[in-house]
Amino acid sequence: MPKLLYISLMRLPTEKAHGLQIMQNCEAFAAAGCEVTLWVARRWNSRQLRKVKDPFVYYGVDANFAIRRVPCIDLFPIFPPDGVGARIAFYVLLLSYALASLILLLISRADIYYSRDELLLALLSRIRPSASLAYEAHQFLSSAQGAALQRRVAGRVGSVIAITPRLKEDLVSLRGADPARVIVAHDGFRRQRFPDTLNRAAARRQVGWAQDAFIVGYVGRLRTLGMDKGVGTLVEALAEIDGARLALVGGPDEMAAALRERWRELRMPPDRCLYVGHVSPADVPLYLCAFDVCAMPHPPDAQFSFYTSPLKLFEYMAAGRAIVASDLPAWSDVVADGDTALLLPPDDVTAWTAAIEGLKSDRELREQLGKRARQRALAHYTWRARAERILAHIASA
């Protein structure tokens, strides 16, 4: 049984999607036959997340891998979230975690060292064989320092896993990665979270939503890397549709408050904006099942257009609900317009209004879109299938 060490700088648990992605991937690697240990930073956490006693229960994954918390220096609690102080805190955290990890690696051995963190992999490349290093790339670093670091990592690791086709292209053409060592592996979903028995009526009873309401929902963070995710377009579109309700499952609260204020400015009844806030990842499928339509209105920024593989897309598909999403290249090979989703011009309120209004009046179309999306997700995008493909690539690289 090969030993896989997944090294991550993340807080555990975290309200951000990468926490769910990493935990589910570790579970999948273990299910695929690896002895997995996840290293995370021993960091301060929010009051709410400090209440979480068992991360396996919180994320709804099997406890089939080990977790080790690596010491580090975390100054984030004493600095404002923006500004010079936050940047200093980040570099202190990164360097202290990297140093502690390197010390621990003197007495820890694995067959595969897997990470999303470029600096950690660059340091690891000095003390471990390149064939044992796997880099899962989630961004294209554009600064001069970032580009140099990513070029170093791409050239020194044995395997590169890019989460979108464009990211693979750029890593090969602009960062010098050997194309034979790079594969594309979109994100995915946990099959056990979305059983065949999902039922809208039962879900709505559990969350307390009206059975006869037409609900368009969005799940997840309302911004990432400081960038808005376009939910304002959804608010404007739904304001034009009689009887439509908006469900927001996520945060942060201050952004949700601004969206709800805009909802009121548009003279929409407050009770038709169903703000749930942050929920544990284990509860997300229940809310998805309660939606009629799942929305992903990302703006056409470069990060979203080329380098993002949103977890929500694959969970929307797995839930078997109709999807309306921005028509962006990052997921053009995942869903097809009119077949598994309705793909719409980003930021075009008129187009979004027309598409959602059409879905509201056509239940059969909603059901067919959702059914085909679920079938595609089950066939191609489970974490287990992804893990097996990545492990096969690492073995052959």
Secondary structure, 3 states (H helix, E strand, C coil): CCEEEEECCCCCCCCCHHHHHHHHHHHHHHHCCCEEEEEEECCCCCHHHHCCCCHHHHHCCCCCCEEEEECCCCCHHHCCCCCHHHHHHHHHHHHHHHHHHHHHHCCCCCCEEEECCHHHHHHHCCCCCHHHEEEEECCCCCCHHHHHHHHHHHHHCCEEEECCHHHHHHHHHCCCCCHHHEEECCCCECHHHCCCCCCHHHHHHHHCCCCCCEEEEEEEECEECCEECCHHHHHHHHCCCCCEEEEEEEECHHHHHHHHHHHHHCCCCHHHEEECCCCCHHHHHHHHHHCCEEEECCCCCHHHHHCCCCHHHHHHHHHCCEEEEECCHHHCCCCCECCCEEEECCCCHHHHHHHHHHHHHCHHHHHHHHHHHHHHHHHHCEHHHHHHHHHHHHHHC
